[in-house]
């Protein structure tokens, strides 16, 4: 064979190979299975909450390209490269709407498969606008799965007391409620939606049943006993209600705000009181304030490490501390002074605001 013939044959072979490789279909790594009519054999589990892993077995599943939960057309993410002809793995989306519905599976040819499923979307409460209430107080709950809430109660399961709470408004991630009059000292909320019922991790304090040191004003018998600059009531800053009390802590002076009750109406020790609770609005930087009393083991104004409260700058900080965990009240003593002291401030004067300071049974 002549040289020119050999060169021509080599060139044609190269062109043919290039043409064949150029016509090869690009893929995303998914199994290359001809689309047909997908068939379901079993869904495991057939009910689950958002984030749960679910497995569908059957036939013709390798070409599935989309999975959608019927309520609200919520798509589920999945890795098509993990598909097999007989099984597909996916997770229930966190945005799933609760209740019985179909999961719709669609392949590349547009063929669909509908499989019944019950999405478990229990209410979850991640934060609240306030922990304290009186009759008529409106509280906003932030979380998830509130859009189908049907009932809310303030419930103490041990005492067997359940007071209905009014639903003001509801959306997927926010629930607004109005609190009732109640005989309970404190209790969580019990919230029911289409999936079921949960008890909030937050506990709500009935202001009317608490021993009030300061709410919108000084409690009975209390007055300012601060060291250094006097404390002053503010109607511009408050965590709830209409007022708080502010105290300027001068630079380097180690000031103290004191709530003093020398009127004879101060309360003697009672084991019935379980918590001290309140709100503190932070200053220009993060600080630690030390809770102090004249009824503890340490002297009034001392810095006791277990009594330290870390206060974030510029925001209202809620605290609820178990009395048995701190140096607060010795049996047999009468509580006449409660205060908050700071080590410093060292750089400049700082002002803190205090609201809803109470003892809770």
Legacy VTK file of the C-alpha trace (Angstrom):
# vtk DataFile Version 3.0
C-alpha trace
ASCII
DATASET POLYDATA
POINTS 361 float
0.000 0.000 0.000
1.328 3.396 -0.958
2.191 6.080 1.612
-0.596 8.405 0.417
-3.183 5.636 0.887
-1.967 4.919 4.438
-2.153 8.603 5.357
-5.672 8.855 3.989
-6.877 5.815 5.960
-5.320 7.141 9.202
-6.992 10.505 8.700
-10.421 8.893 8.124
-10.022 6.727 11.261
-9.176 9.776 13.355
-12.158 11.724 12.016
-14.484 8.775 12.709
-13.226 8.433 16.292
-13.636 12.190 16.886
-17.139 12.107 15.446
-18.163 9.192 17.684
-16.719 10.811 20.821
-18.363 14.148 19.928
-21.758 12.474 19.733
-21.445 10.890 23.201
-24.147 12.335 25.490
-22.951 14.448 28.419
-24.402 13.249 31.726
-24.484 14.380 35.309
-23.443 10.949 36.491
-27.021 9.694 36.938
-27.721 6.128 35.858
-28.435 6.050 32.133
-31.741 4.221 32.275
-34.413 4.612 29.640
-37.417 6.434 31.090
-40.504 4.353 31.567
-43.375 4.222 34.007
-41.977 4.273 37.567
-43.690 1.922 40.003
-43.597 2.121 43.824
-43.303 -0.935 46.035
-42.605 0.571 49.467
-41.870 3.943 51.085
-39.816 3.752 54.283
-40.813 5.432 56.544
-44.259 6.525 55.358
-44.345 9.403 57.870
-41.467 11.603 59.035
-40.405 15.115 59.938
-38.248 17.548 57.972
-34.654 16.390 57.567
-35.504 12.678 57.798
-34.036 10.252 55.268
-36.635 8.378 53.209
-36.204 5.408 50.833
-38.563 4.543 47.983
-38.237 1.080 46.462
-39.884 -0.174 43.282
-39.044 -0.350 39.583
-38.154 2.249 36.968
-36.788 4.652 39.582
-33.318 5.240 38.165
-34.472 8.025 35.836
-36.319 10.104 38.479
-35.349 13.777 38.061
-37.614 15.612 40.557
-39.298 14.919 43.887
-41.983 17.317 45.117
-44.159 17.239 48.242
-47.684 18.035 47.104
-48.709 20.546 49.809
-47.254 23.861 48.733
-45.219 22.172 45.951
-42.165 21.868 48.199
-39.212 20.258 46.361
-36.974 17.679 48.030
-33.267 17.675 47.326
-31.628 14.403 46.341
-28.549 13.054 44.537
-29.677 11.543 41.246
-26.290 9.833 40.975
-27.331 7.591 43.864
-30.489 6.424 42.092
-30.810 2.786 41.132
-33.446 1.117 39.023
-35.004 -0.253 42.192
-34.441 2.451 44.845
-34.092 6.181 45.422
-32.969 8.008 48.593
-34.040 11.547 49.558
-34.656 13.743 52.587
-37.888 15.362 53.708
-37.366 19.129 53.192
-37.283 21.277 56.330
-39.945 23.528 54.711
-42.420 20.663 54.346
-46.031 21.441 55.233
-47.497 19.039 57.746
-50.225 16.517 57.069
-51.120 13.686 54.702
-50.164 14.372 51.090
-48.617 12.806 48.007
-44.949 12.847 47.119
-44.727 13.299 43.351
-41.800 11.641 41.540
-41.147 12.687 37.908
-38.691 11.183 35.419
-37.024 12.719 32.373
-39.944 11.767 30.120
-42.394 13.587 32.362
-43.931 10.387 33.721
-45.067 10.814 37.330
-45.558 8.579 40.316
-47.600 9.650 43.363
-46.916 8.017 46.725
-48.938 8.833 49.892
-46.950 10.247 52.823
-47.648 11.938 56.156
-45.338 14.867 56.869
-44.747 15.423 60.569
-44.407 19.146 61.137
-44.707 19.718 64.871
-44.588 23.310 66.085
-41.167 24.447 67.288
-40.531 27.558 69.386
-37.026 29.005 69.085
-37.541 32.433 70.676
-40.222 34.568 72.341
-40.741 38.303 72.657
-41.335 38.095 76.408
-41.331 35.525 79.183
-43.540 37.519 81.562
-47.258 38.160 81.319
-50.368 39.538 82.910
-53.895 39.204 81.551
-53.972 40.568 77.984
-50.195 40.544 77.378
-49.433 39.892 73.683
-46.435 37.630 73.067
-44.854 36.750 69.718
-43.418 33.255 69.272
-40.826 32.655 66.558
-40.145 29.171 65.218
-41.718 26.884 62.638
-44.952 25.116 61.658
-47.348 27.591 63.229
-49.558 28.109 60.162
-51.961 25.285 61.074
-51.982 25.754 64.852
-55.455 25.077 66.231
-55.033 25.578 69.990
-52.666 27.073 72.572
-52.927 26.678 76.348
-50.911 27.727 79.384
-50.574 24.335 81.047
-49.219 22.902 84.279
-49.635 19.153 83.820
-48.670 18.407 87.432
-51.330 20.703 88.877
-53.785 19.750 86.163
-54.432 23.383 85.226
-54.803 24.441 81.599
-55.784 28.011 80.711
-56.783 28.747 77.067
-54.552 31.258 75.257
-56.005 33.404 72.468
-54.426 33.073 68.997
-54.080 36.587 67.557
-52.382 35.642 64.278
-50.403 32.784 62.793
-47.981 32.221 59.935
-45.439 29.531 59.074
-42.666 30.917 61.302
-44.525 33.244 63.674
-47.372 32.864 66.145
-48.846 35.809 68.063
-50.864 35.018 71.196
-52.654 36.929 73.951
-52.164 35.594 77.456
-55.069 34.868 79.832
-55.658 35.586 83.495
-54.242 32.608 85.375
-53.783 31.165 88.850
-50.490 29.580 87.769
-47.187 31.035 88.976
-45.331 29.899 85.863
-45.934 27.388 83.073
-45.003 26.529 79.478
-47.317 26.808 76.498
-48.897 23.707 75.013
-49.318 24.177 71.252
-51.396 21.947 68.954
-51.303 21.865 65.152
-52.271 19.423 62.386
-49.391 17.078 63.237
-49.788 16.954 67.000
-49.021 18.742 70.255
-45.817 20.017 71.844
-44.853 21.778 75.045
-42.697 24.871 74.626
-39.196 24.718 76.137
-39.790 28.271 77.388
-41.622 28.869 80.646
-43.786 31.946 81.136
-44.015 33.836 84.429
-47.247 35.278 85.790
-46.277 38.765 86.992
-49.389 39.046 89.168
-48.370 35.943 91.151
-44.702 36.934 91.601
-43.026 38.985 94.339
-42.379 42.216 92.451
-39.185 44.104 93.234
-39.515 46.337 90.167
-41.872 46.051 87.186
-43.177 49.368 85.818
-42.508 50.868 89.239
-40.985 49.825 92.546
-42.749 46.965 94.298
-44.494 47.571 97.600
-42.022 48.953 100.148
-39.078 49.177 97.736
-37.084 52.305 96.923
-33.715 53.275 95.495
-30.744 52.410 97.702
-28.025 52.649 95.033
-24.376 53.485 95.639
-23.126 56.512 93.710
-25.519 58.014 91.177
-29.172 57.396 92.017
-31.251 55.102 89.823
-34.046 56.697 87.794
-37.246 55.363 86.234
-37.245 55.503 82.416
-40.344 55.491 80.220
-38.219 55.377 77.066
-36.487 52.058 77.747
-38.379 48.934 78.829
-38.518 45.233 78.083
-42.248 45.055 78.759
-44.975 47.243 80.179
-44.259 50.982 80.118
-41.099 51.612 82.146
-37.765 50.336 83.448
-35.204 51.691 85.864
-31.799 52.942 84.703
-28.526 53.313 86.599
-25.364 55.147 85.576
-22.267 53.267 86.716
-19.445 55.821 86.842
-16.022 55.027 85.409
-13.778 53.305 87.947
-16.138 53.805 90.907
-17.563 50.280 91.163
-21.103 51.521 91.598
-24.095 49.384 92.578
-27.815 49.627 91.867
-29.834 48.646 94.927
-33.522 47.907 95.407
-34.078 48.429 99.128
-37.065 47.608 101.316
-36.635 49.050 104.807
-40.336 49.713 105.313
-41.111 46.627 107.334
-42.943 44.977 104.447
-39.884 42.983 103.342
-40.428 39.234 103.200
-38.770 36.688 105.480
-37.151 33.613 103.955
-39.538 31.264 102.154
-38.554 28.024 100.453
-41.546 28.489 98.141
-39.596 30.966 96.036
-37.669 29.120 93.339
-36.309 31.689 90.864
-35.119 35.261 90.603
-35.885 36.629 87.159
-35.680 39.842 85.186
-34.384 41.769 82.186
-31.185 43.845 81.886
-30.429 46.083 78.915
-26.706 46.130 78.166
-24.449 49.160 77.825
-21.870 50.017 75.115
-19.930 46.764 75.532
-20.413 43.302 76.986
-20.101 43.280 80.784
-20.676 40.997 83.755
-22.974 42.169 86.526
-22.980 40.520 89.944
-26.292 39.892 91.679
-26.004 40.595 95.396
-28.332 40.588 98.432
-28.133 41.254 102.142
-29.683 37.845 102.847
-26.898 35.708 101.358
-23.729 34.333 102.947
-21.544 37.041 101.412
-21.944 40.654 102.414
-24.073 43.013 100.368
-22.005 44.313 97.456
-19.604 41.365 97.247
-18.617 39.745 93.942
-19.745 36.118 94.094
-18.784 34.131 91.005
-21.949 31.990 90.989
-24.005 35.201 90.993
-22.417 36.589 87.825
-24.759 37.494 84.949
-23.203 38.099 81.519
-24.924 41.016 79.817
-24.645 41.551 76.048
-24.191 45.117 74.826
-27.136 47.191 73.629
-29.874 44.544 73.902
-32.298 43.332 76.534
-30.944 40.213 78.274
-33.378 37.910 80.061
-32.262 35.945 83.111
-34.007 33.349 85.221
-31.788 31.885 87.927
-32.591 29.140 90.386
-32.135 30.506 93.893
-30.652 27.239 95.141
-27.825 27.597 92.608
-26.561 30.987 93.863
-25.776 32.850 97.066
-29.045 34.709 97.453
-31.080 33.860 100.539
-30.181 31.987 103.714
-33.018 30.348 105.628
-34.075 32.525 108.543
-32.990 35.820 106.991
-35.236 38.619 105.782
-34.514 39.941 102.312
-34.348 43.760 102.377
-31.811 44.586 99.626
-31.231 43.255 96.120
-28.582 44.796 93.892
-26.355 44.501 90.839
-22.686 45.515 90.959
-20.069 45.885 88.246
-16.281 45.619 88.422
-15.479 48.945 86.852
-16.348 50.188 84.269
-12.741 51.061 83.445
-13.053 53.035 80.182
-16.120 55.239 80.601
-19.450 55.659 82.372
-22.001 53.003 81.453
-25.786 52.904 81.872
-27.804 49.730 82.351
-31.594 49.371 82.494
-33.492 46.845 84.634
-37.057 45.606 84.191
-39.435 43.008 85.649
-37.147 42.079 88.563
-39.140 39.472 90.507
-39.027 36.443 92.764
-41.041 33.520 91.382
-42.499 30.508 93.162
LINES 1 362
361 0 1 2 3 4 5 6 7 8 9 10 11 12 13 14 15 16 17 18 19 20 21 22 23 24 25 26 27 28 29 30 31 32 33 34 35 36 37 38 39 40 41 42 43 44 45 46 47 48 49 50 51 52 53 54 55 56 57 58 59 60 61 62 63 64 65 66 67 68 69 70 71 72 73 74 75 76 77 78 79 80 81 82 83 84 85 86 87 88 89 90 91 92 93 94 95 96 97 98 99 100 101 102 103 104 105 106 107 108 109 110 111 112 113 114 115 116 117 118 119 120 121 122 123 124 125 126 127 128 129 130 131 132 133 134 135 136 137 138 139 140 141 142 143 144 145 146 147 148 149 150 151 152 153 154 155 156 157 158 159 160 161 162 163 164 165 166 167 168 169 170 171 172 173 174 175 176 177 178 179 180 181 182 183 184 185 186 187 188 189 190 191 192 193 194 195 196 197 198 199 200 201 202 203 204 205 206 207 208 209 210 211 212 213 214 215 216 217 218 219 220 221 222 223 224 225 226 227 228 229 230 231 232 233 234 235 236 237 238 239 240 241 242 243 244 245 246 247 248 249 250 251 252 253 254 255 256 257 258 259 260 261 262 263 264 265 266 267 268 269 270 271 272 273 274 275 276 277 278 279 280 281 282 283 284 285 286 287 288 289 290 291 292 293 294 295 296 297 298 299 300 301 302 303 304 305 306 307 308 309 310 311 312 313 314 315 316 317 318 319 320 321 322 323 324 325 326 327 328 329 330 331 332 333 334 335 336 337 338 339 340 341 342 343 344 345 346 347 348 349 350 351 352 353 354 355 356 357 358 359 360
